[in-house]
């Protein structure tokens, strides 16, 4: 007589006898209690139980790295039910954020660093950076490749990257190019342009994507090298003009724009990334659970669609040792580029 469905309301039970209604309501309460107990038991059994997660981004809000951090935070919070927040700590090319996470010591909060290639460049470039990317951190995930683009204001006289390099060849220092912090991908790409073309421009460092866009809009700089993600909306509006993209191939979101090495002879293949790092003293079980949870997010349809918007891709690792092996090979490449480019901050 009591065909119980969990979401039945008391009003739907009016046709039953008082005794039957009482039995049905007791069953509903029991089912509800079991559901809560099951969720609590799951939480208690995970290494992340009772923790908060704080994703620390070394750049200003609104840029490419910050956007990835916020997408990851949304997915982690939705999947785990834990409180996941993003904290921006810009400055010193990422050193402030890296040291903050490396030295974090809070029993209730897990601090994770979301950073680009400057994670490996800074200790080479900056005297007494305060952290070692290998000894102080355990890699968790490769969140995204990081396509970059050379852009100028929409009304700029420059129509191609070759026009920029041509002017610098004729008038050294006459074109300023901006990037989001010393040792960041934009910095490497600009130096690579100068070295390949044997020219010299005027490099200008800013704190991140929003500051670059402000500088371009105010005509404070002639060109910026920044993430496709940050610049794409303004390119679509005609407020920015795209000259070239980084990497060996054209970006699928801007197929009409050439790759830099299509138009600049001897331009190196530089493909940046954004990765997630935990303090090296993170307990092994927590690290493994973090990796599993992050893998769920970066392989989700929602996250993949987010990456598709700027033509980037993510990677997943099966274990912390797999991630360690990958970044132990990737990091030295960026250290070598830093040395070759002569990047040094005293």
N, C-alpha and C positions, 0 to 999 in steps of 0.2 A: 504493500500500500504506500509506503514511504519511499518513492523513487527519488532519492536525494541527489541533487546537483549542487555543487558547492556554492554557486552564486544565486541560488534561490533566495528570495526574500520571505520574511515572515508572512507578508500579505498573501503570498502565493500558497500558503499552507492553511488558509482559512477553511477550506473544504474538509480538512481532516479533523479528527476528534482531538480533544485537549491532550490526551495521553500520547497520541501519535505525534502531535506538534511538539510536545516536550521531547520525545525521543529524537525527532529530526533535528531540533535545535542543539541538543547535546552532541549529536554526531557532527554537526557543523562546527561547533566549538572545538571538538576533539581534533577534527581535520585541520582546523586553523592552527591549533597549538602544535601539532606535529610538523606543519610546514615551517613555523617559526623555529622550532627546535632543530629541524634539519638544517636550516640556513645558519643558525648559530654554531652547530657542530662543525659545519664546513668551514666557517670562519676561524674557529678555534684550532682546526687541524692544519691551517695554512701557516707558513712561516711569516706571512705578512699580517697576520691577525692583530688588530688593535693598533696598527701603524698608520701614520700619515705619510704621504709621499710629496716631496717638494722638488719640482723640476726647476733647476736654476739655469737661466739663459744669460750669456754674457753680453747681450746686445739689447738695444732699446726695444720697447714694445712696438709691434707693427711691422717688424722686419721679417725676413724669411725664416731665420732660426727660431724667433719667437713664435711665429705662426705654426711651425712644426711642433714646438713644445706644447702649444695649446691644443692642437689636434690630438696629440698623444695623451695629454691630461684628460681630455674629454672621454676618450676611449677607455683609458684605465679606470677612471672613476665609474663609468657606466658598467664595466665588466666586473669590477671587484667590489664596488660599494664603498671603497675607501675614500677618504678625503685627499684629493690630488690637486695641488695648486702650482702655479707658475710664478717664479720670482725672478725679476730682471735685475741683474747686477752688471751693468755696462762699465766699461773703462779699462784702460791698460791692455787693450787688445785681447781681453778675456782672462788676464791674470787674476783679477779680483775675484771673478766667479770661480775659477779653478781652485784657487787657494781656499776660498770659502767652503767649497764642497769637500775638498781633500781633508780639511781640518774639522769638518762637522762632527759633532759628538752629542747626539740627542737620542736617548733611548726610545722615544716615541715617534721620531720622524726620520724617514729615510731621505737623504739629500742625493739628488742625481744631477749630473752636469749634462746639458744639451749643448754641444759645441761643434764648430766646424773645424777645418784643417789647422787653424791657428792653435789648436790644442797641442799640436806637435811642433809648430813653428816657434811659438813664444819662448820656450826654454832655451832655444838656440839663439833667438834674436835679442832677448831681453836679459841683461845681466842680473843675476840673482832673482829669477822669476818666482822662486819660492816653492815650485812643485816639479815633480818628475812625472811625465805622462804615463810611464810604464810602472814605476814603483809605487806611485800614490793612487792609481786608479785601476779598476777592473772594468773592461769594456762590457757593455750589456747588449747593444744593438746598433746596427747601421740603419738609421731612420730614413735616410734619403740621399740619393745623389743630389747635387746642388748646381743646376745649370745657371750660368751667369751670362750677362749680356752687356755690351757696350752701348750706352744710350746718350743722346744729346737732347736739349730742349726741342720741342716740336718745330720752332721757327729758326733753328740753328742753320747756319750756312753750310754745314757739313752734311753731305749726302751719303758718305761711305767712310769706312775706317781708313781707306787708302788716302782720302783727302786729309784726314787728321794727321796721318804719318807724313804725308807730303808737306804739309805746312810746317811740321816740326823739323823736317829735314832742312827746309829753307830758312826757318826762324826758330832755332832751339829755344825751348822754354816758353814759347808763345801760346801753347795750349795747356790748360790745367785739366788734370783728370783726377777724379775723386774716388774714394773707396771707403769701406766701412771698418776701418781699424787696421793698425800695423800688423802684418803677418796673416791677414785674412786672405781668402781666395781672391777677392778683387785686387788686393795689393800685388799678389803673385802674377795675376793676369796682366796688370799694367806694366810691371817690370819686364815680363816676358815680351810684351809688345815693343818696349824700348830696346831690349837686347836684340830681338830678331831684326828690327829695322835700323839698328845702330843710330838711334835718335834719343833726344832727351826732352821730356815734357816737364810740367810742374805738378808733382803729385801732392794731393791734399787728403789728409785722413779725417774721417768723421766717425761718429759713434755707432752708426747703423743705417739701415735702409730709410727710415723716415727722415733722418737728417740729410741724407743724400738727395732725397726728393725735394726737400726744402731748398737745398743749395742750388739744385738745377732750376727749380722754379724761380728763384731769385736771381738767376744768372750770376751766381757767385763762382761757379765753375763752368768749364766748357763741356766736359764730358764726365760721366760716372760709369763705373764698372760695378754692377750690382746683381742681385738675384732676379731671375726671370719672374719669379712669383711676385716680388714687390713692385716691379715695373710694368708688368703686363697690362693691368687696367688702364694706366695712363698712356701706354702705347696704343691701345685700342681706341682711346678718346682722341688721339692725335696730339696730346700734350707732350709726349716724348717720342723721339724718333730712334728706332733700333738700327744699329750699324752692323753689328756682328754678334754671334753667340760663341760661348766657349766650347771646348771639346773638339772631337774629330768630325762630328756630324751635325747637321742642322737639327734644331729643336722642332718637334712635331707641332708645337703650338704656334710657331712662327716659321713655317717651311720656306717662306720667301726670303728669309734673312740668312746670309751665308755664315758658315762657321769661320772662326778667325783664321784657321790654317788653310782655308780656301783662298784667302786674299792676302795673307802675310806669309811670305816664304820663311821656312824654318821655324814656324811658330809651334811650340811644343803642345803635345796633347795633355791638357790639364783638366781632370775631372774631379771636382771637389765633392765633399759629402758632409752630412750632419750625422753625428753619432751620439750615443747615450753612454755615460760612464758613471759607475758607482765608486765610492771610496774603496780602496783596496782591502780595508778591514771589514767589509760587509760580510756577514756570515754566509757560508756556502749555500745553505738551504734557501736563504732569502734571495741570493743572487740568482739561483736556478729558477725560483718562482717568479722573480721579476722578469727574467728572460722569457719564460713561458707566457706571462701576461702581455708583455710587449709584443711578442710574436703574434698573439691573437689580434692585437690592434693593427699592426702594420700589414697584416694579410687580409684585413676586413675590407669589404666593398667600399665602405665610407672613406677609409684612409686611402685606398687605392685611387678612388675618384679624385681625392684631394691632390694626390701626386700627379695624376694625369693632367691636371689643369696647367701645370708648368713643364710637363714632359719629363718628370723625374721618376726614379724607381727606388724601392727599398730592398734590403737583403735580410734574411733571417739566419740565425745560427742554431745548431742543435744543442750546444752546450757552451758554458763559459770558456772552456778550453779552445773550442772552435773559434769563438770571438777573439780570444787572446791571440791565437795563431794568425788570424787575419790582420789585426791591427799592429801586431809586432812586425809585420812585413810592410804594412801601409805607412806607418809613422815615419820610418827612416827615409822614405821617398820625399816627404815634406820637409824633413830636416835637411836633406841634401839640397832641395830647391832653395831653402832659406839661405844656406851657405853660398850656393852658386849665385844667387841674386844679390848677395852682399847686404842683406837686410840686417840692420843692427840698431838697437835702441839702448842708449846708455842710461 
